[in-house]
Amino acid sequence: MRIDAHQHFWRYEPREFDWIDERMAALRRDFLPGDFKPWLEGSGIDGCVAVQVRQSLEETSWLLGLAEQFPFVRGVVGWVDLRARELPKTLAALSRNRKLVGVRHIVQSEPDHRFLLQPEFLRGIAMLEEFGLAYDLLIYTKHLGLAAEFVDKFPRQRFVLDHLAKPPIKSGQLGVWERGLREIAKFPNLMAKLSGLVTEADWEAWTPGEIRACLEVAFACFGARRLMVGSDWPVCTLAGTYHRVMGIVEEYVGERCSTEEAEAVLGGNAAKFWRLATPEN
């Protein structure tokens, strides 16, 4: 089974998407399953995991509704307020839908550098295992040391690192990122997504070699059994077509991995990690 482990849907509203600046103007429109399905089918990919963009329960419910309507949306990583007192009740209600496979908070944008270690947030993370939910880590390279301390507190919780913690590809200064990635990869309950890399490079002039350099580090740190490919569509379209972005990873694993390992990275790991249901069951 081929799975795109990271992509987004949204109905564009300027006030809700103020992070989409003038340079990203091409993203100022709706991106819905009907727009995405041809790209999946054209790439031979069986399904995807839709990841939250807005920090609202309304969006989480909307994404779950899309997943029910479109079977190729195999799972949803939504948002809940992990610091809220009513969190157990919220998780109990949402997790009745088996398409909810995980939650995410946009930690990279929090003004508090130590947000991950806030007591209320830690309390919320501690509740996820009970409901069978994974947690997506969306952070920058500067947060990797703190994130390792955070993951260490929850040895039984399943985590996945989004976008390899956004390596500074454009600057080429990868040393700090590589050291941080090696440290956090020591935790066996942490997976990582090979996603969002092209938009960390020069959108107009990036080369496959720059991306492959990051893939080399990721495979050295995590190995083929703890990595999963993701497009970050539609954000990735700022720097390349869906086929080109996904093709970099496909070509890499085709050259460097066994058939079994390649199948794991291209879908098997995601299916196992999130316990994804097939359309038939």
C-alpha positions in Angstrom: 0.0 0.0 0.0 1.4 3.4 -1.0 0.6 6.2 1.4 1.3 10.0 1.3 1.8 10.5 5.0 1.5 14.3 5.0 -0.8 16.6 3.1 -3.4 19.3 3.7 -6.9 20.4 2.7 -8.4 23.8 3.4 -11.0 26.3 2.4 -9.1 29.5 2.2 -10.1 32.4 4.4 -7.5 35.3 4.6 -7.9 35.8 8.4 -7.5 32.1 9.1 -4.5 31.8 6.9 -2.4 34.8 7.6 0.8 32.8 7.3 0.2 32.6 3.6 2.1 35.8 2.6 2.5 37.4 -0.8 5.3 35.1 -1.8 2.9 32.2 -1.2 0.0 33.8 -3.1 -0.6 30.7 -5.2 -1.9 29.0 -2.0 -4.6 31.6 -1.6 -7.5 29.4 -2.7 -9.3 26.3 -1.7 -7.5 22.9 -1.8 -9.9 20.0 -1.5 -9.9 16.2 -2.1 -11.2 16.6 -5.6 -8.1 18.7 -6.4 -5.8 16.2 -4.9 -7.2 12.9 -6.0 -5.8 13.2 -9.6 -2.3 13.7 -8.3 -2.6 10.6 -6.1 -3.9 8.4 -8.9 -1.4 9.7 -11.3 1.4 8.7 -8.9 0.1 5.3 -8.1 -0.6 6.2 -4.5 -3.4 4.5 -2.7 -4.2 6.9 0.1 -3.1 9.8 2.2 -3.1 11.2 5.8 -4.6 14.7 6.0 -2.9 16.9 8.6 -4.4 19.9 10.4 -3.5 23.5 9.4 -5.8 25.5 11.7 -5.9 25.0 15.4 -9.6 24.5 15.8 -11.9 21.6 16.6 -14.1 22.8 13.8 -11.4 22.0 11.3 -10.7 18.6 12.9 -14.4 17.7 12.5 -14.4 19.0 8.9 -11.3 16.8 8.0 -12.9 13.8 9.6 -16.0 14.5 7.4 -13.9 14.6 4.3 -12.3 11.3 5.3 -15.7 9.7 5.5 -16.7 11.1 2.2 -13.4 10.2 0.4 -12.1 6.8 1.2 -8.6 7.6 -0.1 -8.2 9.8 3.0 -7.1 7.0 5.2 -6.4 9.0 8.3 -6.6 12.5 9.9 -4.1 14.2 12.2 -6.3 16.8 13.8 -6.0 19.4 16.5 -7.3 19.4 20.0 -6.4 21.8 22.9 -4.1 19.5 24.8 -4.0 22.0 27.7 -7.8 22.1 28.2 -9.4 20.6 31.3 -12.1 19.0 29.2 -9.5 17.2 27.1 -10.5 13.6 28.1 -14.1 14.3 27.1 -13.0 15.8 23.8 -10.7 12.9 23.0 -13.3 10.4 23.9 -15.8 12.0 21.5 -13.4 12.4 18.6 -11.7 9.1 18.8 -14.9 7.3 18.2 -14.1 8.0 14.6 -11.4 5.5 13.6 -10.1 7.9 10.9 -8.7 10.1 13.7 -5.2 8.7 14.0 -3.2 11.5 15.6 -3.1 15.1 16.8 -0.8 18.0 16.2 -0.1 21.4 17.6 1.8 24.1 15.7 4.6 24.3 18.2 7.0 26.0 15.8 4.9 29.2 16.0 4.6 29.3 19.7 6.4 32.3 21.3 7.5 30.2 24.3 10.6 28.3 23.1 9.9 25.8 25.9 6.2 25.3 25.0 6.6 21.5 24.7 7.6 21.3 28.4 4.7 23.3 29.7 3.0 21.2 32.5 -0.5 21.6 31.0 0.8 20.4 27.6 2.6 17.5 29.1 -0.5 16.5 30.9 -2.4 16.4 27.6 0.2 14.4 25.8 0.0 11.8 28.6 -3.7 11.2 27.7 -3.1 10.3 24.1 -2.0 6.7 24.5 -5.3 5.8 26.2 -7.1 6.8 23.0 -4.6 5.2 20.6 -3.5 8.5 19.1 -0.1 9.4 17.8 1.4 12.9 18.1 3.0 14.9 15.3 6.0 17.1 16.2 6.0 20.3 14.1 9.2 22.1 15.1 12.2 23.9 13.8 15.8 22.7 14.1 16.3 25.0 17.0 13.8 23.0 19.0 15.4 19.6 18.5 17.2 19.4 21.8 14.1 20.4 23.8 12.0 17.9 21.7 14.4 15.1 22.7 13.8 16.0 26.3 10.0 16.0 25.6 9.9 12.6 23.9 12.0 11.1 26.6 9.2 11.7 29.1 6.8 9.4 27.1 8.5 6.1 26.2 5.2 4.4 25.3 3.7 7.3 23.3 4.0 7.1 19.5 5.6 10.3 18.0 6.4 11.3 14.4 8.6 14.2 13.5 7.2 16.3 10.7 9.5 17.5 7.9 12.6 16.2 9.6 12.5 19.4 11.8 12.9 21.6 8.8 16.7 21.4 8.0 18.1 24.7 6.8 18.7 23.5 3.3 18.8 27.0 1.7 21.8 28.1 3.8 23.5 24.7 3.5 24.5 24.9 7.2 23.3 21.4 8.2 25.6 20.6 11.1 23.4 21.7 14.0 20.4 20.0 12.4 22.2 16.8 11.8 23.5 16.6 15.4 20.0 17.3 16.7 18.4 14.8 14.5 20.9 12.1 15.6 20.1 12.8 19.2 16.3 12.7 18.9 16.4 9.6 16.7 17.7 7.6 19.6 14.1 7.2 20.8 12.6 4.1 19.3 9.0 5.4 19.7 9.7 8.3 17.3 9.2 8.0 13.5 10.0 10.8 11.0 8.4 12.1 7.8 10.4 12.7 4.6 8.3 15.7 3.8 8.4 19.5 3.5 12.0 19.5 2.4 11.8 21.4 -0.9 10.2 24.4 0.7 13.2 24.7 3.1 15.4 25.1 0.0 15.5 27.8 -2.6 12.1 27.4 -4.2 13.4 28.4 -7.6 16.8 26.9 -7.7 16.9 23.8 -5.4 18.5 20.6 -6.7 17.8 17.0 -6.0 21.3 16.7 -4.6 20.4 19.1 -1.7 17.3 17.0 -0.8 19.2 13.7 -1.1 21.8 15.0 1.3 19.1 15.4 3.9 17.7 11.9 3.0 21.2 10.5 3.6 21.2 11.9 7.2 17.6 10.7 7.8 18.3 7.2 6.8 21.5 7.1 8.8 19.6 8.3 11.9 16.3 6.4 11.6 16.8 3.6 9.1 14.2 2.6 6.6 11.8 1.1 9.2 11.2 4.5 10.9 10.7 6.8 7.9 7.7 7.6 5.8 7.3 9.7 2.7 5.0 12.7 2.6 4.3 15.4 0.0 3.2 18.4 2.1 0.8 19.2 -0.7 -0.3 21.8 -1.5 2.5 23.7 0.2 5.1 21.7 -1.8 3.7 23.2 -5.0 5.5 26.4 -4.2 8.7 24.7 -5.1 7.8 21.8 -7.5 5.1 19.6 -8.8 3.6 16.8 -6.7 5.3 14.2 -9.0 8.7 15.8 -8.7 8.6 16.2 -4.9 7.5 12.6 -4.3 9.7 11.3 -7.0 12.9 12.4 -5.2 12.2 10.0 -2.3 10.9 7.2 -4.6 14.1 7.4 -6.7 16.3 7.5 -3.6 14.8 4.4 -2.0 14.7 2.6 -5.3 18.5 3.0 -5.6 19.5 2.6 -1.9 17.0 0.3 -0.3 15.8 -3.3 -0.7 12.4 -3.8 -2.2 11.0 -4.5 1.3 12.5 -1.4 2.8 11.3 0.8 -0.1 7.8 -0.5 0.3 8.0 0.3 4.0 9.1 3.9 3.4 6.6 4.5 0.6 3.6 3.3 2.6 4.0 0.3 4.9 5.5 2.3 7.8 2.7 4.8 7.7 0.0 2.1 7.5 1.5 0.4 10.5 2.3 3.5 12.6 -1.2 5.0 12.3 -3.0 1.6 12.1 -4.7 2.8 8.9 -7.8 1.1 7.8 -8.3 0.1 4.2 -11.5 1.2 2.4 -12.8 -2.4 2.7 -12.6 -2.5 6.5 
